[in-house]
Every structure is written in C-alpha cells, then in structure tokens.
Amino acid sequence: MRDFSQSVLWNAALITLGAALCAYSITALAVPHEFVSGGVSGVALLIYYLTGILSPGIWMAALSVPVFALGWFAVSRRFFFYSLYGMAAMVLCMELFTTTAPVGDPMLAALASGAISGAGTGIALRTLGSLGGLDIIAVALNQRFSLRMGSVTFVFNGLLFLAAMLFLDVDRALYSVAMVFVSAQAMEYFLGMFNQRKFAIIISDKSDEVAAAVMHHLKRGATILHGHGAFTGKSKKVLLTAVNNIQVKRLEEAVYTVDPEAFTIIGSALNVLGHRFSRRKVY
C-alpha cells in the first residue's frame, strides 16, 4: 500500500478529488454569497468581484504563474508537475461547475464552504503535489521550517481579509474569515487523519514479558530503555512502543494481562516514520 501511495495513478486520483471539492466549494457556495475564499483563489475572487471580467478560475490560473516558480526551485520537479496538474484540474472544475448550492443562510454557507474546501485541500496535500497557489508556499515553508500548513494559510488569509475589508462590507469579510478558519481546521484534520499514532511508555517489573506480549499479540516492535526510579532508587526497564489508534485497547490488554501493576503512559504522536508505519514523504 505504501508503494501504491507513491504511484502516479493514486496521486492523480486524490488531486482530482481534492480539486473537485475545492472548485465546488468556491463556485457553489463562496461566489453566490460573495465570500473571499482565501489564498490565491481568494485574491482571484476579490479581483473578479471588483472587475467583473473573465472568471475566478482564469484569474486564479494567471495569479498562480509566479508561485509555481517557487515550487520548481524550492521543492522539487515532481511536486511542480503534480501541482500543475492540480491547478489545471481545479480551474477546469471551476469552469464546469455552474450549479449553486441551495444554502440561503450566509453563516451556514461559510461553514459548508470552509469544510468542503478544507477537505479538498487536505486530500490533495496528502499526495506528492498540491492544488497550486498558496499550497505551494505552504509546502515550501513546511519543508524548510516545519511550519504547519494550516497555520501558514490562515496567516496569509488574515492579511488578505484585512485588505478585502477595504472593498467588501464587513459582514461579508467576517463570513469569509469564518469560512477560512473552518477550512484550515478541516485541512489539518484530513492531513493528519491517517498519520496520527499512539506511543506508549510502560514501566513494569515484567518488562521482558510485556515486550514479548506486545510483539506477539500486536505484531509491533518495542524498545527497552534503562531507567532509574527517583523514589525507590532501583533500576527499571522502560518499554517504549508505538501503535495505531485502533490497537490501543489491545495494547492495554496485553500489558495488564501480564502485569496488573504496570504504569503506562499513552500519548499522541503526530506521525511515526519507519517499518510498518508511515514512509517519509519526499516531494
């Protein structure tokens, strides 16, 4: 499955799905209510509202040209071509989607548009490419400085909406802020949906037996660290292991069946790289 996730077919399919969702959120929900969607597409919508010429998709494609240079030099050639496909797919979908979603309440439209666009962007960014525009900047900053992609987009969009308030009424601008906030949260959720893992630190007088149970019942590796009890002054064996979310209960059963007195700490890991977990993402 990890090899398939690197294939052109898999990446193209996810990018196409993400592009379709983002395009629908803009044409069916954002444009009818005159929201600014954020990112390069938000700048394109603002220009479209002010000029009334061409279409949001064409403006977005034109504005993305200089951004693609960053993807070429700051990320990789493969990322550039995948993102170019993503941009083309999104522009095409925006030109083809002509229906308007039957949502009259502006707040509901903002929430729905944000959720759909965030899902689409998150799905596309799970690939080796993006949908172009601000996504390219977010990926470049994430690769260089480990900045969260949702945070990058939200900061950029905050500056965009400050400028938008000069041309749009305050209500529309605030609806747009709510929409982009929901979009950023949805994007982060979809980016980490299948990557989050649980790590466990287990302190037990039967660490060897617990490690054997974890390896046998969960088929997961474990590492024994050597610790020292601060209160007792005794040497301790500390077991460290990582599991996926659905294995947490099985881990507890394996540990406490062997040692009911074990001390266990279970925490969330944003991502786990290595054997039988995620592969390092190389653009």
Buried (B, 14 or more C-beta within 10 A) or exposed (E): EEEEBEEEEBBBEBBBBBBBBBBBBBBBBBBBBBBBBBBBBBBBBBBBBEEEEEBBBBBBBEBBEEBBEBBBEBBBEBBBBBBBBBBBBBBBBBBEBEEEBEBEEBEEBBBBBBBBBBBBBBBBBBBBBBBBBBBBBBBBBBBEEEBBBBBBBBEBBEEBBEBBBEEBEEEBBBBBBBBBBBBBBBBBBBBBEEBEBBBBBBBBEBBEBBBBBBBEBBEBBBEBEEBEEEEEEEEBBBBBBBBBEEBBEBBBEBBBEBBEEBEBEEEEBEBBEEEEBBEEBEB
